[in-house]
Amino acid sequence: NAGVTQTPKFQVLKTGQSMTLQCAQDMNHEYMSWYRQDPGMGLRLIHYSVGAGITDQGEVPNGYNVSRSTTEDFPLRLLSAAPSQTSVYFCASRTGLKNIQYFGAGTRLSVL
Amino acid sequence: KQEVTQIPAALSVPEGENLVLNCSFTDSAIYNLQWFRQDPGKGLTSLLLIQSSQREQTSGRLNASLDKSSGRSTLYIAASQPGDSATYLCAVRDVSSGSARQLTFGSGTQLTVLP
């Protein structure tokens, strides 16, 4: 059971570089989300999707883009990385409002 | 806007003790509340999910309660073990957060169980 898979696990970028954080789930969940976790601030929602072709902004969307071309995949793009985007990024998925949310293992990103 | 608070931020107990972790939320209009465990450098693992119509949920040595009217939840851990050392996060899915009803997280309680 793979669940929610995130790649890469670690990444170091220079300011201004771009990259894509990958997220895939094999549970046929319609809802997928990206969160960032910063010390003392808990997890904050970046973007989410309620199904293929449908995405929307969360609490902290600036500097990030997403797309959802398939049910399984929900990549997060940083177009021009900034030091403020240094964080741990988690992808999550679920099905239905009343159901458990499953998380990936995270991507630890440092922007120098 | 929903706010979730967890106090204390850190807790250290000797092995074998029973302990309670607290979570409070400001908007009682919620669908459910979920407790997670996070080990250092790892992702979040769901422990218990309590629907808004429920008062408690149990799994092994863990018991979570929900008092929606007062905006409180507790996670009770019986006979604590060093392996329980981790950060425990609570999160609520509230009715007013938009069509996707995303989770609002507390900052967590870092638990250390001393052998």
Interface residues (C-beta under 8 A of the other chain):
Chain A: Y31 S33 Y35 G40 M41 G42 L43 R44 L45 Y48 V50 D56 G58 F90 A92 L97 K98 N99 I100 Q101 Y102 F103 G104 A105 G106 R108
Chain B: V4 Y31 N32 Q34 F36 G41 K42 G43 L44 T45 S46 L49 Q51 L89 A91 R93 G98 S99 A100 R101 Q102 L103 F105 G106 S107 G108
